[in-house]
Amino acid sequence: MILLKLILIPMMIKVLLATRKPLLCALLYGAALFTNGLVFDLAFSGDWLLVTGKLALSTALAYGFFWLLKAFEDAGALYWGIVALGTALLIAF
């Protein structure tokens, strides 16, 4: 799962820079995690509520992260601080 997130986050940042739509990036991120959750998490645990709750929270965190990136795009060092902290937060969750 961590490897998937390490691949997805830079891809979604690139999509954000091209489209400037944080909701689109968060939904794409959530969709990728959902398909991964269906294949692995749900197959092993079988708990729909846990998988759905984790997906909803991850998508909400991703939306906040991508919204902050869009809002502070021209902020220089602050932008890179948001990238570093947001990436760490998304990977940890």
C-alpha positions in Angstrom: 0.0 0.0 0.0 2.9 2.4 0.8 4.4 1.7 -2.6 1.1 2.6 -4.3 0.9 5.8 -2.3 4.5 6.7 -3.2 3.6 6.3 -6.9 0.2 8.0 -6.7 1.0 11.2 -4.8 3.5 12.6 -7.3 1.2 11.6 -10.1 -1.7 13.4 -8.5 0.5 16.5 -7.9 1.3 16.6 -11.6 -2.4 16.2 -12.4 -3.1 19.1 -10.0 -0.6 21.3 -11.7 -2.1 20.6 -15.1 -5.8 20.8 -14.2 -5.8 23.0 -11.0 -8.7 20.8 -9.7 -8.0 19.5 -6.2 -11.3 17.6 -6.1 -10.5 15.6 -9.2 -7.1 14.7 -7.8 -8.6 13.6 -4.5 -11.2 11.5 -6.2 -8.6 9.8 -8.5 -6.5 9.1 -5.4 -9.5 7.7 -3.5 -10.5 5.6 -6.5 -7.0 4.0 -6.7 -7.0 3.3 -3.0 -10.6 1.9 -3.2 -9.6 -0.6 -5.9 -6.5 -1.6 -3.9 -8.7 -1.9 -0.8 -11.2 -4.1 -2.6 -8.5 -6.4 -3.8 -6.4 -6.7 -0.6 -8.0 -5.2 2.5 -11.5 -6.5 1.9 -10.4 -9.9 0.7 -8.5 -10.4 4.0 -10.5 -8.6 6.6 -14.0 -8.7 5.0 -15.1 -5.6 7.0 -16.9 -3.2 4.6 -17.3 -0.5 7.2 -13.6 -0.4 8.0 -12.5 -0.2 4.4 -15.2 2.4 3.5 -14.3 4.6 6.6 -10.6 4.5 5.8 -11.3 5.3 2.2 -13.5 8.3 3.1 -10.9 9.7 5.5 -8.1 9.2 3.1 -10.0 11.0 0.3 -10.9 13.9 2.7 -7.2 14.2 3.7 -6.2 14.1 0.1 -8.6 16.8 -0.8 -7.3 19.0 1.9 -3.7 18.3 0.8 -4.4 19.1 -2.8 -6.5 22.2 -2.0 -3.6 23.5 0.1 -1.2 22.8 -2.7 -3.4 24.8 -5.1 -3.8 27.7 -2.6 -0.1 28.0 -1.9 1.2 27.2 -5.3 3.3 30.4 -5.5 4.5 30.4 -1.9 7.9 28.9 -2.5 9.3 27.2 0.6 5.8 27.0 2.1 4.6 25.0 -0.9 7.4 22.5 -0.5 6.8 22.3 3.2 3.1 21.4 2.5 4.3 18.8 -0.1 6.6 17.2 2.4 4.2 17.2 5.4 1.2 16.3 3.3 3.0 13.4 1.6 4.1 12.1 5.0 0.6 12.3 6.4 -1.0 10.6 3.4 1.6 7.8 3.5 1.1 7.3 7.2 -2.6 7.1 6.9 
